[in-house]
Amino acid sequence: MVKAKVTKKRRKNPHREKPRMCDPGMCDHCQYIGEGDFICDQDLSDPEGVLVVSDWEPTENYLKCKKGRRP
């Protein structure tokens, strides 16, 4: 008699957050403003928002909202 190999299934961690990208489909704070430009409106110190993508290329503020949470 041959025994079947038992494997454990990985459970999804409910506390693990979704990966965040500066993309309106992935992040609620990202907004497309036209011509390949995106702004992030999460930073309340700047009421107009921060430019995170310019001409489809990430800027120095790309993923600023994610980096800001780390100590």
PDB file with SEQRES, HELIX, SHEET and CRYST1 records, atoms N, CA, C and O in Angstrom:
SEQRES   1 A   71  MET VAL LYS ALA LYS VAL THR LYS LYS ARG ARG LYS ASN          
SEQRES   2 A   71  PRO HIS ARG GLU LYS PRO ARG MET CYS ASP PRO GLY MET          
SEQRES   3 A   71  CYS ASP HIS CYS GLN TYR ILE GLY GLU GLY ASP PHE ILE          
SEQRES   4 A   71  CYS ASP GLN ASP LEU SER ASP PRO GLU GLY VAL LEU VAL          
SEQRES   5 A   71  VAL SER ASP TRP GLU PRO THR GLU ASN TYR LEU LYS CYS          
SEQRES   6 A   71  LYS LYS GLY ARG ARG PRO                                      
HELIX    1 AA1 LYS A   64  LYS A   67  1                                   4    
SHEET    1 AA1 4 CYS A  30  GLY A  34  0                                        
SHEET    2 AA1 4 ASP A  37  CYS A  40 -1                                        
SHEET    3 AA1 4 VAL A  50  SER A  54 -1                                        
SHEET    4 AA1 4 GLU A  57  PRO A  58 -1                                        
CRYST1    1.000    1.000    1.000  90.00  90.00  90.00 P 1           1          
ATOM      1  N   MET A   1       0.836  -1.176   0.000  1.00  0.00           N  
ATOM      2  CA  MET A   1       0.000   0.000   0.000  1.00  0.00           C  
ATOM      3  C   MET A   1       0.887   1.247   0.000  1.00  0.00           C  
ATOM      4  O   MET A   1       1.825   1.352   0.790  1.00  0.00           O  
ATOM      5  N   VAL A   2       0.580   2.190  -0.894  1.00  0.00           N  
ATOM      6  CA  VAL A   2       1.353   3.417  -1.034  1.00  0.00           C  
ATOM      7  C   VAL A   2       0.568   4.571  -0.411  1.00  0.00           C  
ATOM      8  O   VAL A   2      -0.605   4.786  -0.716  1.00  0.00           O  
ATOM      9  N   LYS A   3       1.256   5.315   0.481  1.00  0.00           N  
ATOM     10  CA  LYS A   3       0.595   6.449   1.128  1.00  0.00           C  
ATOM     11  C   LYS A   3       0.773   7.699   0.280  1.00  0.00           C  
ATOM     12  O   LYS A   3       1.827   7.914  -0.318  1.00  0.00           O  
ATOM     13  N   ALA A   4      -0.258   8.511   0.237  1.00  0.00           N  
ATOM     14  CA  ALA A   4      -0.193   9.772  -0.498  1.00  0.00           C  
ATOM     15  C   ALA A   4       0.550  10.802   0.347  1.00  0.00           C  
ATOM     16  O   ALA A   4       0.428  10.825   1.572  1.00  0.00           O  
ATOM     17  N   LYS A   5       1.311  11.641  -0.322  1.00  0.00           N  
ATOM     18  CA  LYS A   5       2.058  12.677   0.370  1.00  0.00           C  
ATOM     19  C   LYS A   5       1.092  13.788   0.792  1.00  0.00           C  
ATOM     20  O   LYS A   5       0.304  14.276  -0.018  1.00  0.00           O  
ATOM     21  N   VAL A   6       1.160  14.175   2.053  1.00  0.00           N  
ATOM     22  CA  VAL A   6       0.278  15.194   2.592  1.00  0.00           C  
ATOM     23  C   VAL A   6       1.009  16.530   2.555  1.00  0.00           C  
ATOM     24  O   VAL A   6       2.130  16.650   3.049  1.00  0.00           O  
ATOM     25  N   THR A   7       0.368  17.526   1.970  1.00  0.00           N  
ATOM     26  CA  THR A   7       0.949  18.862   1.934  1.00  0.00           C  
ATOM     27  C   THR A   7       0.010  19.834   2.625  1.00  0.00           C  
ATOM     28  O   THR A   7      -1.211  19.679   2.589  1.00  0.00           O  
ATOM     29  N   LYS A   8       0.598  20.827   3.249  1.00  0.00           N  
ATOM     30  CA  LYS A   8      -0.210  21.840   3.916  1.00  0.00           C  
ATOM     31  C   LYS A   8      -0.564  22.945   2.929  1.00  0.00           C  
ATOM     32  O   LYS A   8       0.251  23.338   2.094  1.00  0.00           O  
ATOM     33  N   LYS A   9      -1.771  23.430   3.036  1.00  0.00           N  
ATOM     34  CA  LYS A   9      -2.185  24.564   2.228  1.00  0.00           C  
ATOM     35  C   LYS A   9      -1.878  25.829   3.005  1.00  0.00           C  
ATOM     36  O   LYS A   9      -2.089  25.899   4.216  1.00  0.00           O  
ATOM     37  N   ARG A  10      -1.377  26.823   2.295  1.00  0.00           N  
ATOM     38  CA  ARG A  10      -1.106  28.100   2.932  1.00  0.00           C  
ATOM     39  C   ARG A  10      -2.389  28.899   3.058  1.00  0.00           C  
ATOM     40  O   ARG A  10      -3.182  28.988   2.121  1.00  0.00           O  
ATOM     41  N   ARG A  11      -2.571  29.463   4.202  1.00  0.00           N  
ATOM     42  CA  ARG A  11      -3.720  30.333   4.412  1.00  0.00           C  
ATOM     43  C   ARG A  11      -3.312  31.763   4.115  1.00  0.00           C  
ATOM     44  O   ARG A  11      -2.165  32.153   4.333  1.00  0.00           O  
ATOM     45  N   LYS A  12      -4.244  32.528   3.626  1.00  0.00           N  
ATOM     46  CA  LYS A  12      -3.991  33.937   3.397  1.00  0.00           C  
ATOM     47  C   LYS A  12      -4.058  34.665   4.729  1.00  0.00           C  
ATOM     48  O   LYS A  12      -4.958  34.434   5.536  1.00  0.00           O  
ATOM     49  N   ASN A  13      -3.102  35.538   4.944  1.00  0.00           N  
ATOM     50  CA  ASN A  13      -3.061  36.321   6.160  1.00  0.00           C  
ATOM     51  C   ASN A  13      -4.028  37.494   6.014  1.00  0.00           C  
ATOM     52  O   ASN A  13      -3.823  38.353   5.157  1.00  0.00           O  
ATOM     53  N   PRO A  14      -5.075  37.545   6.835  1.00  0.00           N  
ATOM     54  CA  PRO A  14      -6.049  38.634   6.686  1.00  0.00           C  
ATOM     55  C   PRO A  14      -5.486  39.990   7.093  1.00  0.00           C  
ATOM     56  O   PRO A  14      -6.049  41.022   6.727  1.00  0.00           O  
ATOM     57  N   HIS A  15      -4.382  40.007   7.848  1.00  0.00           N  
ATOM     58  CA  HIS A  15      -3.801  41.260   8.304  1.00  0.00           C  
ATOM     59  C   HIS A  15      -2.784  41.820   7.322  1.00  0.00           C  
ATOM     60  O   HIS A  15      -2.339  42.958   7.473  1.00  0.00           O  
ATOM     61  N   ARG A  16      -2.417  41.045   6.332  1.00  0.00           N  
ATOM     62  CA  ARG A  16      -1.449  41.496   5.341  1.00  0.00           C  
ATOM     63  C   ARG A  16      -2.146  42.419   4.357  1.00  0.00           C  
ATOM     64  O   ARG A  16      -3.175  42.061   3.784  1.00  0.00           O  
ATOM     65  N   GLU A  17      -1.594  43.594   4.162  1.00  0.00           N  
ATOM     66  CA  GLU A  17      -2.239  44.552   3.280  1.00  0.00           C  
ATOM     67  C   GLU A  17      -1.900  44.266   1.821  1.00  0.00           C  
ATOM     68  O   GLU A  17      -0.903  43.613   1.513  1.00  0.00           O  
ATOM     69  N   LYS A  18      -2.739  44.761   0.947  1.00  0.00           N  
ATOM     70  CA  LYS A  18      -2.537  44.580  -0.480  1.00  0.00           C  
ATOM     71  C   LYS A  18      -1.322  45.381  -0.928  1.00  0.00           C  
ATOM     72  O   LYS A  18      -1.036  46.438  -0.364  1.00  0.00           O  
ATOM     73  N   PRO A  19      -0.610  44.894  -1.929  1.00  0.00           N  
ATOM     74  CA  PRO A  19       0.496  45.709  -2.431  1.00  0.00           C  
ATOM     75  C   PRO A  19      -0.052  46.992  -3.033  1.00  0.00           C  
ATOM     76  O   PRO A  19      -1.040  46.973  -3.767  1.00  0.00           O  
ATOM     77  N   ARG A  20       0.577  48.076  -2.726  1.00  0.00           N  
ATOM     78  CA  ARG A  20       0.090  49.367  -3.188  1.00  0.00           C  
ATOM     79  C   ARG A  20       0.964  49.862  -4.327  1.00  0.00           C  
ATOM     80  O   ARG A  20       2.192  49.801  -4.259  1.00  0.00           O  
ATOM     81  N   MET A  21       0.324  50.348  -5.362  1.00  0.00           N  
ATOM     82  CA  MET A  21       1.013  50.928  -6.496  1.00  0.00           C  
ATOM     83  C   MET A  21       0.343  52.258  -6.803  1.00  0.00           C  
ATOM     84  O   MET A  21      -0.824  52.468  -6.473  1.00  0.00           O  
ATOM     85  N   CYS A  22       1.071  53.131  -7.422  1.00  0.00           N  
ATOM     86  CA  CYS A  22       0.479  54.403  -7.846  1.00  0.00           C  
ATOM     87  C   CYS A  22      -0.270  54.161  -9.149  1.00  0.00           C  
ATOM     88  O   CYS A  22       0.196  54.501 -10.236  1.00  0.00           O  
ATOM     89  N   ASP A  23      -1.436  53.568  -9.003  1.00  0.00           N  
ATOM     90  CA  ASP A  23      -2.289  53.210 -10.125  1.00  0.00           C  
ATOM     91  C   ASP A  23      -3.729  53.341  -9.641  1.00  0.00           C  
ATOM     92  O   ASP A  23      -4.068  52.770  -8.604  1.00  0.00           O  
ATOM     93  N   PRO A  24      -4.581  54.064 -10.343  1.00  0.00           N  
ATOM     94  CA  PRO A  24      -5.956  54.244  -9.887  1.00  0.00           C  
ATOM     95  C   PRO A  24      -6.717  52.934  -9.684  1.00  0.00           C  
ATOM     96  O   PRO A  24      -7.671  52.891  -8.908  1.00  0.00           O  
ATOM     97  N   GLY A  25      -6.310  51.880 -10.363  1.00  0.00           N  
ATOM     98  CA  GLY A  25      -6.970  50.596 -10.177  1.00  0.00           C  
ATOM     99  C   GLY A  25      -6.539  49.880  -8.911  1.00  0.00           C  
ATOM    100  O   GLY A  25      -7.239  48.983  -8.442  1.00  0.00           O  
ATOM    101  N   MET A  26      -5.398  50.260  -8.347  1.00  0.00           N  
ATOM    102  CA  MET A  26      -4.849  49.586  -7.165  1.00  0.00           C  
ATOM    103  C   MET A  26      -4.951  50.431  -5.898  1.00  0.00           C  
ATOM    104  O   MET A  26      -5.013  49.881  -4.799  1.00  0.00           O  
ATOM    105  N   CYS A  27      -4.970  51.751  -6.031  1.00  0.00           N  
ATOM    106  CA  CYS A  27      -4.929  52.643  -4.867  1.00  0.00           C  
ATOM    107  C   CYS A  27      -6.027  53.691  -4.980  1.00  0.00           C  
ATOM    108  O   CYS A  27      -6.176  54.330  -6.022  1.00  0.00           O  
ATOM    109  N   ASP A  28      -6.789  53.867  -3.919  1.00  0.00           N  
ATOM    110  CA  ASP A  28      -7.885  54.834  -3.929  1.00  0.00           C  
ATOM    111  C   ASP A  28      -7.409  56.283  -3.918  1.00  0.00           C  
ATOM    112  O   ASP A  28      -8.168  57.184  -4.274  1.00  0.00           O  
ATOM    113  N   HIS A  29      -6.160  56.518  -3.514  1.00  0.00           N  
ATOM    114  CA  HIS A  29      -5.648  57.882  -3.406  1.00  0.00           C  
ATOM    115  C   HIS A  29      -5.013  58.374  -4.703  1.00  0.00           C  
ATOM    116  O   HIS A  29      -4.714  59.562  -4.828  1.00  0.00           O  
ATOM    117  N   CYS A  30      -4.805  57.494  -5.655  1.00  0.00           N  
ATOM    118  CA  CYS A  30      -4.154  57.855  -6.910  1.00  0.00           C  
ATOM    119  C   CYS A  30      -5.221  58.272  -7.927  1.00  0.00           C  
ATOM    120  O   CYS A  30      -6.254  57.618  -8.077  1.00  0.00           O  
ATOM    121  N   GLN A  31      -4.937  59.382  -8.621  1.00  0.00           N  
ATOM    122  CA  GLN A  31      -5.876  59.886  -9.625  1.00  0.00           C  
ATOM    123  C   GLN A  31      -5.131  60.197 -10.910  1.00  0.00           C  
ATOM    124  O   GLN A  31      -4.069  60.821 -10.890  1.00  0.00           O  
ATOM    125  N   TYR A  32      -5.695  59.758 -12.026  1.00  0.00           N  
ATOM    126  CA  TYR A  32      -5.131  60.053 -13.340  1.00  0.00           C  
ATOM    127  C   TYR A  32      -5.589  61.446 -13.745  1.00  0.00           C  
ATOM    128  O   TYR A  32      -6.786  61.735 -13.736  1.00  0.00           O  
ATOM    129  N   ILE A  33      -4.639  62.314 -14.103  1.00  0.00           N  
ATOM    130  CA  ILE A  33      -5.008  63.689 -14.461  1.00  0.00           C  
ATOM    131  C   ILE A  33      -4.775  63.978 -15.936  1.00  0.00           C  
ATOM    132  O   ILE A  33      -5.011  65.099 -16.385  1.00  0.00           O  
ATOM    133  N   GLY A  34      -4.317  62.990 -16.698  1.00  0.00           N  
ATOM    134  CA  GLY A  34      -4.165  63.160 -18.140  1.00  0.00           C  
ATOM    135  C   GLY A  34      -2.715  63.161 -18.590  1.00  0.00           C  
ATOM    136  O   GLY A  34      -1.812  63.484 -17.819  1.00  0.00           O  
ATOM    137  N   GLU A  35      -2.504  62.793 -19.850  1.00  0.00           N  
ATOM    138  CA  GLU A  35      -1.203  62.772 -20.505  1.00  0.00           C  
ATOM    139  C   GLU A  35      -0.145  61.977 -19.738  1.00  0.00           C  
ATOM    140  O   GLU A  35       1.028  62.351 -19.737  1.00  0.00           O  
ATOM    141  N   GLY A  36      -0.545  60.893 -19.092  1.00  0.00           N  
ATOM    142  CA  GLY A  36       0.404  60.030 -18.389  1.00  0.00           C  
ATOM    143  C   GLY A  36       0.809  60.539 -17.025  1.00  0.00           C  
ATOM    144  O   GLY A  36       1.818  60.091 -16.479  1.00  0.00           O  
ATOM    145  N   ASP A  37       0.047  61.468 -16.455  1.00  0.00           N  
ATOM    146  CA  ASP A  37       0.363  62.028 -15.146  1.00  0.00           C  
ATOM    147  C   ASP A  37      -0.634  61.526 -14.110  1.00  0.00           C  
ATOM    148  O   ASP A  37      -1.832  61.427 -14.378  1.00  0.00           O  
ATOM    149  N   PHE A  38      -0.118  61.208 -12.915  1.00  0.00           N  
ATOM    150  CA  PHE A  38      -0.937  60.759 -11.804  1.00  0.00           C  
ATOM    151  C   PHE A  38      -0.594  61.592 -10.578  1.00  0.00           C  
ATOM    152  O   PHE A  38       0.560  61.975 -10.385  1.00  0.00           O  
ATOM    153  N   ILE A  39      -1.599  61.873  -9.747  1.00  0.00           N  
ATOM    154  CA  ILE A  39      -1.351  62.548  -8.481  1.00  0.00           C  
ATOM    155  C   ILE A  39      -1.852  61.665  -7.344  1.00  0.00           C  
ATOM    156  O   ILE A  39      -2.737  60.831  -7.531  1.00  0.00           O  
ATOM    157  N   CYS A  40      -1.267  61.864  -6.159  1.00  0.00           N  
ATOM    158  CA  CYS A  40      -1.695  61.167  -4.947  1.00  0.00           C  
ATOM    159  C   CYS A  40      -2.289  62.216  -4.020  1.00  0.00           C  
ATOM    160  O   CYS A  40      -1.636  63.209  -3.701  1.00  0.00           O  
ATOM    161  N   ASP A  41      -3.520  61.999  -3.589  1.00  0.00           N  
ATOM    162  CA  ASP A  41      -4.182  62.983  -2.731  1.00  0.00           C  
ATOM    163  C   ASP A  41      -4.194  62.565  -1.270  1.00  0.00           C  
ATOM    164  O   ASP A  41      -4.958  63.123  -0.483  1.00  0.00           O  
ATOM    165  N   GLN A  42      -3.372  61.604  -0.888  1.00  0.00           N  
ATOM    166  CA  GLN A  42      -3.360  61.146   0.499  1.00  0.00           C  
ATOM    167  C   GLN A  42      -2.661  62.149   1.415  1.00  0.00           C  
ATOM    168  O   GLN A  42      -3.077  62.308   2.563  1.00  0.00           O  
ATOM    169  N   ASP A  43      -1.633  62.819   0.956  1.00  0.00           N  
ATOM    170  CA  ASP A  43      -0.911  63.796   1.755  1.00  0.00           C  
ATOM    171  C   ASP A  43      -1.761  65.050   1.883  1.00  0.00           C  
ATOM    172  O   ASP A  43      -1.925  65.793   0.915  1.00  0.00           O  
ATOM    173  N   LEU A  44      -2.297  65.289   3.060  1.00  0.00           N  
ATOM    174  CA  LEU A  44      -3.219  66.406   3.260  1.00  0.00           C  
ATOM    175  C   LEU A  44      -2.506  67.746   3.403  1.00  0.00           C  
ATOM    176  O   LEU A  44      -3.162  68.788   3.395  1.00  0.00           O  
ATOM    177  N   SER A  45      -1.177  67.745   3.534  1.00  0.00           N  
ATOM    178  CA  SER A  45      -0.458  69.015   3.642  1.00  0.00           C  
ATOM    179  C   SER A  45      -0.463  69.766   2.310  1.00  0.00           C  
ATOM    180  O   SER A  45      -0.312  70.988   2.292  1.00  0.00           O  
ATOM    181  N   ASP A  46      -0.633  69.053   1.203  1.00  0.00           N  
ATOM    182  CA  ASP A  46      -0.724  69.685  -0.108  1.00  0.00           C  
ATOM    183  C   ASP A  46      -2.123  69.422  -0.658  1.00  0.00           C  
ATOM    184  O   ASP A  46      -2.404  68.308  -1.099  1.00  0.00           O  
ATOM    185  N   PRO A  47      -3.012  70.423  -0.643  1.00  0.00           N  
ATOM    186  CA  PRO A  47      -4.407  70.195  -1.060  1.00  0.00           C  
ATOM    187  C   PRO A  47      -4.559  69.828  -2.532  1.00  0.00           C  
ATOM    188  O   PRO A  47      -5.567  69.230  -2.907  1.00  0.00           O  
ATOM    189  N   GLU A  48      -3.591  70.168  -3.373  1.00  0.00           N  
ATOM    190  CA  GLU A  48      -3.698  69.841  -4.792  1.00  0.00           C  
ATOM    191  C   GLU A  48      -3.223  68.435  -5.099  1.00  0.00           C  
ATOM    192  O   GLU A  48      -3.509  67.916  -6.178  1.00  0.00           O  
ATOM    193  N   GLY A  49      -2.517  67.813  -4.197  1.00  0.00           N  
ATOM    194  CA  GLY A  49      -1.979  66.474  -4.422  1.00  0.00           C  
ATOM    195  C   GLY A  49      -0.520  66.529  -4.839  1.00  0.00           C  
ATOM    196  O   GLY A  49       0.005  67.593  -5.167  1.00  0.00           O  
ATOM    197  N   VAL A  50       0.130  65.371  -4.822  1.00  0.00           N  
ATOM    198  CA  VAL A  50       1.542  65.259  -5.152  1.00  0.00           C  
ATOM    199  C   VAL A  50       1.664  64.492  -6.459  1.00  0.00           C  
ATOM    200  O   VAL A  50       1.050  63.436  -6.613  1.00  0.00           O  
ATOM    201  N   LEU A  51       2.438  64.999  -7.392  1.00  0.00           N  
ATOM    202  CA  LEU A  51       2.650  64.332  -8.667  1.00  0.00           C  
ATOM    203  C   LEU A  51       3.534  63.101  -8.446  1.00  0.00           C  
ATOM    204  O   LEU A  51       4.689  63.241  -8.046  1.00  0.00           O  
ATOM    205  N   VAL A  52       3.007  61.897  -8.701  1.00  0.00           N  
ATOM    206  CA  VAL A  52       3.757  60.667  -8.464  1.00  0.00           C  
ATOM    207  C   VAL A  52       4.221  60.003  -9.747  1.00  0.00           C  
ATOM    208  O   VAL A  52       5.195  59.251  -9.730  1.00  0.00           O  
ATOM    209  N   VAL A  53       3.542  60.264 -10.866  1.00  0.00           N  
ATOM    210  CA  VAL A  53       3.934  59.735 -12.172  1.00  0.00           C  
ATOM    211  C   VAL A  53       3.806  60.868 -13.181  1.00  0.00           C  
ATOM    212  O   VAL A  53       2.771  61.530 -13.261  1.00  0.00           O  
ATOM    213  N   SER A  54       4.867  61.083 -13.948  1.00  0.00           N  
ATOM    214  CA  SER A  54       4.856  62.132 -14.962  1.00  0.00           C  
ATOM    215  C   SER A  54       5.265  61.521 -16.298  1.00  0.00           C  
ATOM    216  O   SER A  54       6.325  60.904 -16.404  1.00  0.00           O  
ATOM    217  N   ASP A  55       4.428  61.691 -17.315  1.00  0.00           N  
ATOM    218  CA  ASP A  55       4.668  61.099 -18.640  1.00  0.00           C  
ATOM    219  C   ASP A  55       4.942  59.599 -18.545  1.00  0.00           C  
ATOM    220  O   ASP A  55       5.855  59.084 -19.190  1.00  0.00           O  
ATOM    221  N   TRP A  56       4.151  58.913 -17.742  1.00  0.00           N  
ATOM    222  CA  TRP A  56       4.198  57.463 -17.550  1.00  0.00           C  
ATOM    223  C   TRP A  56       5.483  56.980 -16.870  1.00  0.00           C  
ATOM    224  O   TRP A  56       5.760  55.781 -16.870  1.00  0.00           O  
ATOM    225  N   GLU A  57       6.274  57.894 -16.290  1.00  0.00           N  
ATOM    226  CA  GLU A  57       7.509  57.542 -15.581  1.00  0.00           C  
ATOM    227  C   GLU A  57       7.356  57.939 -14.114  1.00  0.00           C  
ATOM    228  O   GLU A  57       6.873  59.034 -13.828  1.00  0.00           O  
ATOM    229  N   PRO A  58       7.762  57.062 -13.162  1.00  0.00           N  
ATOM    230  CA  PRO A  58       7.666  57.403 -11.742  1.00  0.00           C  
ATOM    231  C   PRO A  58       8.558  58.596 -11.385  1.00  0.00           C  
ATOM    232  O   PRO A  58       9.650  58.744 -11.932  1.00  0.00           O  
ATOM    233  N   THR A  59       8.091  59.441 -10.472  1.00  0.00           N  
ATOM    234  CA  THR A  59       8.874  60.569  -9.985  1.00  0.00           C  
ATOM    235  C   THR A  59       9.483  60.190  -8.631  1.00  0.00           C  
ATOM    236  O   THR A  59       9.337  59.057  -8.173  1.00  0.00           O  
ATOM    237  N   GLU A  60      10.172  61.158  -7.993  1.00  0.00           N  
ATOM    238  CA  GLU A  60      10.770  60.865  -6.688  1.00  0.00           C  
ATOM    239  C   GLU A  60       9.705  60.683  -5.609  1.00  0.00           C  
ATOM    240  O   GLU A  60      10.009  60.170  -4.532  1.00  0.00           O  
ATOM    241  N   ASN A  61       8.482  61.086  -5.871  1.00  0.00           N  
ATOM    242  CA  ASN A  61       7.382  60.920  -4.916  1.00  0.00           C  
ATOM    243  C   ASN A  61       6.596  59.629  -5.136  1.00  0.00           C  
ATOM    244  O   ASN A  61       5.593  59.401  -4.460  1.00  0.00           O  
ATOM    245  N   TYR A  62       7.030  58.784  -6.062  1.00  0.00           N  
ATOM    246  CA  TYR A  62       6.337  57.523  -6.355  1.00  0.00           C  
ATOM    247  C   TYR A  62       6.304  56.658  -5.099  1.00  0.00           C  
ATOM    248  O   TYR A  62       7.332  56.480  -4.446  1.00  0.00           O  
ATOM    249  N   LEU A  63       5.153  56.127  -4.759  1.00  0.00           N  
ATOM    250  CA  LEU A  63       4.904  55.310  -3.568  1.00  0.00           C  
ATOM    251  C   LEU A  63       5.208  56.062  -2.281  1.00  0.00           C  
ATOM    252  O   LEU A  63       5.573  55.449  -1.279  1.00  0.00           O  
ATOM    253  N   LYS A  64       5.062  57.371  -2.297  1.00  0.00           N  
ATOM    254  CA  LYS A  64       5.312  58.176  -1.105  1.00  0.00           C  
ATOM    255  C   LYS A  64       4.378  57.779   0.036  1.00  0.00           C  
ATOM    256  O   LYS A  64       4.789  57.774   1.196  1.00  0.00           O  
ATOM    257  N   CYS A  65       3.148  57.454  -0.276  1.00  0.00           N  
ATOM    258  CA  CYS A  65       2.194  57.081   0.758  1.00  0.00           C  
ATOM    259  C   CYS A  65       2.596  55.771   1.447  1.00  0.00           C  
ATOM    260  O   CYS A  65       2.332  55.592   2.636  1.00  0.00           O  
ATOM    261  N   LYS A  66       3.217  54.879   0.724  1.00  0.00           N  
ATOM    262  CA  LYS A  66       3.652  53.613   1.316  1.00  0.00           C  
ATOM    263  C   LYS A  66       4.928  53.811   2.123  1.00  0.00           C  
ATOM    264  O   LYS A  66       5.069  53.237   3.203  1.00  0.00           O  
ATOM    265  N   LYS A  67       5.844  54.604   1.622  1.00  0.00           N  
ATOM    266  CA  LYS A  67       7.114  54.843   2.316  1.00  0.00           C  
ATOM    267  C   LYS A  67       6.903  55.645   3.595  1.00  0.00           C  
ATOM    268  O   LYS A  67       7.654  55.488   4.558  1.00  0.00           O  
ATOM    269  N   GLY A  68       5.901  56.491   3.609  1.00  0.00           N  
ATOM    270  CA  GLY A  68       5.663  57.359   4.758  1.00  0.00           C  
ATOM    271  C   GLY A  68       5.199  56.625   5.994  1.00  0.00           C  
ATOM    272  O   GLY A  68       5.319  57.161   7.096  1.00  0.00           O  
ATOM    273  N   ARG A  69       4.671  55.412   5.859  1.00  0.00           N  
ATOM    274  CA  ARG A  69       4.166  54.674   7.008  1.00  0.00           C  
ATOM    275  C   ARG A  69       5.269  53.953   7.762  1.00  0.00           C  
ATOM    276  O   ARG A  69       5.082  53.602   8.927  1.00  0.00           O  
ATOM    277  N   ARG A  70       6.395  53.725   7.139  1.00  0.00           N  
ATOM    278  CA  ARG A  70       7.470  52.999   7.806  1.00  0.00           C  
ATOM    279  C   ARG A  70       8.211  53.921   8.768  1.00  0.00           C  
ATOM    280  O   ARG A  70       8.434  55.092   8.462  1.00  0.00           O  
ATOM    281  N   PRO A  71       8.592  53.397   9.928  1.00  0.00           N  
ATOM    282  CA  PRO A  71       9.330  54.236  10.899  1.00  0.00           C  
ATOM    283  C   PRO A  71      10.744  54.508  10.438  1.00  0.00           C  
ATOM    284  O   PRO A  71      11.498  55.193  11.130  1.00  0.00           O  
TER     285      PRO A  71                                                      
END                                                                             
